[in-house]
Amino acid sequence: MRAAVLKEFGSSLVIETVPDPVVGTGEVVVDVEAAGVLPYAAEVFRGERQYLLTLPVIPGTGAVGRVRAVGPDSTRLRVGDWVLCDPTIRARDDALTPDITLQGLSARGEGGLRLQEHFGHGSFAEQLLVPTENVFPLGAIDAADAGRWCALLVLLVPYGGLLAAGLQAGQTVLISGATGNFGSAAVAVALAMGAGSVVAPGRNEGMLCELERRFGPRIRTVRLSGDEEADRERMRAAAPGPIDVVLDLLPPSAPTTAVRAAVMTVREHGTVVLMGGVGMLGGDDLALPYPWLMRNNVTLRGQWLCPRHANPQVIQLARSGQLDLRQFDVTAFDLADANAALQHAAVEGGRFSLTVIRPGGGG
Ligand SMILES: NC(=O)c1ccc[n+]([C@@H]2O[C@H](COP(=O)([O-])OP(=O)(O)OC[C@H]3O[C@@H](n4cnc5c(N)ncnc54)[C@H](OP(=O)(O)O)[C@@H]3O)[C@@H](O)[C@H]2O)c1
């Protein structure tokens, strides 16, 4: 099959012919119809994010495609089914704390690297080998829309955070980083899950206006000044009432003061979920006052990615129309133009704008 291969950090992807994956027990091979390109993928492939990724590798996190072959233990999937491939691969030999690799992107620790030896290759290829439990039927879709269904892979990240927060319909949620790629997806997901109001702070005026235009009065945008105290008061004042949930999705470049400004807007007995990259590349750690956490009965937790059952739930949200994938613009590239796709994704920055590679030529 044809694939884009990363041979060294900092080098371009090389398009070449590699052996087809061979399906085994507990596995599925999928013909990749569309693979999303993360805005920061090029940073990872330049080695700047210091992600654990053994080279050479076929990059690409997740895919939309059609089942090509199933292992003998698959009972429901059929060849030709449209499926979503979740890139979060968990080892099967520890139910409580499984090692994890993020296919075609990174791994957590030594165990994650071991898992990468078998499931490391990602979706910038004509075919993808995936554990059976990572393959989720989409139902019938239009082949021309395969790229748009890749939006689910972005939406799943904040969905994992909002599930972790136990968001209830009608509640007020603050998305820290709302003008970013995952943050803007979080705004869409929170509203689809029934949030009564979403507080959306940011500095990017154009994107704040865009959020207001797209989502109307349930969005309360806040222009951040960089002054922690003043920003916290503005965020609180923008909410229609107490803020029940705060979800942080700020990147490594953001200061911890920006995280804390948002986190400490949460109401007494509220929940905060940290999903961003702050501290991942060093810098100050997040200091939160012990008495504030204790006296206010605040629940604070981290969340990396989403549980497996989130996949069919997000598919249902999209299928039911609660989550409208038509709000995503799609730019498709052939596999041969994978390097151009990386550049395009970096410039566009996501935010309802998907860059996808169509290895089957469906672009
Ligand atoms: N936990 C997980 O499972 C998971 C999964 C995927 C990604 N992530 C992480 O999520 C993070 C966000 O990724 P992304 O791709 O959405 O990033 P992004 O598109 O670059 O978004 C950046 C956001 O951060 C804001 N920001 C940046 N610097 C700031 C500052 N100094 N003060 C206040 N706000 C600031 C930006 O606001 P303005 O533009 O308005 O200034 C924007 O809203 C990354 O760290 C990524 O690693 C986590």
The ligand as an SDF file (V2000), in Angstrom:
LIG
                    3D

 48 52  0  0  0  0  0  0  0  0999 V2000
   -6.1070   16.0110   27.3110 N   0  0  0  0  0  0  0  0  0  0  0  0
   -6.2880   15.5810   26.0880 C   0  0  0  0  0  0  0  0  0  0  0  0
   -6.8280   14.4960   25.8600 O   0  0  0  0  0  0  0  0  0  0  0  0
   -5.8750   16.4190   24.9210 C   0  0  0  0  0  0  0  0  0  0  0  0
   -6.1310   15.9870   23.6310 C   0  0  0  0  0  0  0  0  0  0  0  0
   -5.7640   16.7920   22.5600 C   0  0  0  0  0  0  0  0  0  0  0  0
   -5.1140   17.9970   22.8140 C   0  0  0  0  0  0  0  0  0  0  0  0
   -4.8580   18.3630   24.0860 N   0  0  0  0  0  0  0  0  0  0  0  0
   -4.1920   19.6330   24.3950 C   0  0  0  0  0  0  0  0  0  0  0  0
   -5.0980   20.6950   24.2500 O   0  0  0  0  0  0  0  0  0  0  0  0
   -4.3500   21.8850   24.1560 C   0  0  0  0  0  0  0  0  0  0  0  0
   -5.0260   22.8320   23.2060 C   0  0  0  0  0  0  0  0  0  0  0  0
   -4.8120   22.3960   21.8850 O   0  0  0  0  0  0  0  0  0  0  0  0
   -5.3800   23.2200   20.6580 P   0  0  0  0  0  0  0  0  0  0  0  0
   -4.8620   22.5310   19.4510 O   0  0  0  0  0  0  0  0  0  0  0  0
   -6.8440   23.4330   20.8010 O   0  0  0  0  0  0  0  0  0  0  0  0
   -4.6180   24.6300   20.8500 O   0  0  0  0  0  0  0  0  0  0  0  0
   -4.8600   25.9590   20.0570 P   0  0  0  0  0  0  0  0  0  0  0  0
   -5.7820   25.7650   18.9150 O   0  0  0  0  0  0  0  0  0  0  0  0
   -3.5160   26.5280   19.7920 O   0  0  0  0  0  0  0  0  0  0  0  0
   -5.6340   26.8700   21.1200 O   0  0  0  0  0  0  0  0  0  0  0  0
   -4.9840   27.7610   21.8730 C   0  0  0  0  0  0  0  0  0  0  0  0
   -5.9950   28.4050   22.8400 C   0  0  0  0  0  0  0  0  0  0  0  0
   -5.2700   28.8800   23.9530 O   0  0  0  0  0  0  0  0  0  0  0  0
   -5.4820   30.2710   24.0900 C   0  0  0  0  0  0  0  0  0  0  0  0
   -4.2630   30.8770   24.5730 N   0  0  0  0  0  0  0  0  0  0  0  0
   -3.0070   30.7200   24.0910 C   0  0  0  0  0  0  0  0  0  0  0  0
   -2.1510   31.4570   24.8120 N   0  0  0  0  0  0  0  0  0  0  0  0
   -2.8860   32.0930   25.7620 C   0  0  0  0  0  0  0  0  0  0  0  0
   -2.5700   33.0010   26.8100 C   0  0  0  0  0  0  0  0  0  0  0  0
   -1.3250   33.4340   27.0040 N   0  0  0  0  0  0  0  0  0  0  0  0
   -3.5640   33.4300   27.5890 N   0  0  0  0  0  0  0  0  0  0  0  0
   -4.8220   33.0280   27.3840 C   0  0  0  0  0  0  0  0  0  0  0  0
   -5.1910   32.1720   26.4020 N   0  0  0  0  0  0  0  0  0  0  0  0
   -4.2210   31.7230   25.6190 C   0  0  0  0  0  0  0  0  0  0  0  0
   -5.8550   30.7450   22.7190 C   0  0  0  0  0  0  0  0  0  0  0  0
   -6.6270   31.8930   22.8550 O   0  0  0  0  0  0  0  0  0  0  0  0
   -6.4750   33.1860   21.8980 P   0  0  0  0  0  0  0  0  0  0  0  0
   -6.0790   32.6730   20.5370 O   0  0  0  0  0  0  0  0  0  0  0  0
   -7.8290   33.8030   21.9040 O   0  0  0  0  0  0  0  0  0  0  0  0
   -5.4370   34.0140   22.5070 O   0  0  0  0  0  0  0  0  0  0  0  0
   -6.6820   29.5760   22.2310 C   0  0  0  0  0  0  0  0  0  0  0  0
   -7.9950   29.6290   22.7500 O   0  0  0  0  0  0  0  0  0  0  0  0
   -2.9410   21.4640   23.7300 C   0  0  0  0  0  0  0  0  0  0  0  0
   -2.0700   21.6690   24.7930 O   0  0  0  0  0  0  0  0  0  0  0  0
   -3.0770   19.9870   23.4560 C   0  0  0  0  0  0  0  0  0  0  0  0
   -1.9160   19.2740   23.7610 O   0  0  0  0  0  0  0  0  0  0  0  0
   -5.2330   17.6100   25.1390 C   0  0  0  0  0  0  0  0  0  0  0  0
  1  2  1  0
  2  3  2  0
  2  4  1  0
  4  5  1  0
  4 48  2  0
  5  6  2  0
  6  7  1  0
  7  8  2  0
  8  9  1  0
  8 48  1  0
  9 10  1  0
  9 46  1  0
 10 11  1  0
 11 12  1  0
 11 44  1  0
 12 13  1  0
 13 14  1  0
 14 15  2  0
 14 16  1  0
 14 17  1  0
 17 18  1  0
 18 19  2  0
 18 20  1  0
 18 21  1  0
 21 22  1  0
 22 23  1  0
 23 24  1  0
 23 42  1  0
 24 25  1  0
 25 26  1  0
 25 36  1  0
 26 27  1  0
 26 35  1  0
 27 28  2  0
 28 29  1  0
 29 30  1  0
 29 35  2  0
 30 31  1  0
 30 32  2  0
 32 33  1  0
 33 34  2  0
 34 35  1  0
 36 37  1  0
 36 42  1  0
 37 38  1  0
 38 39  2  0
 38 40  1  0
 38 41  1  0
 42 43  1  0
 44 45  1  0
 44 46  1  0
 46 47  1  0
M  CHG  2   8   1  16  -1
M  END
$$$$
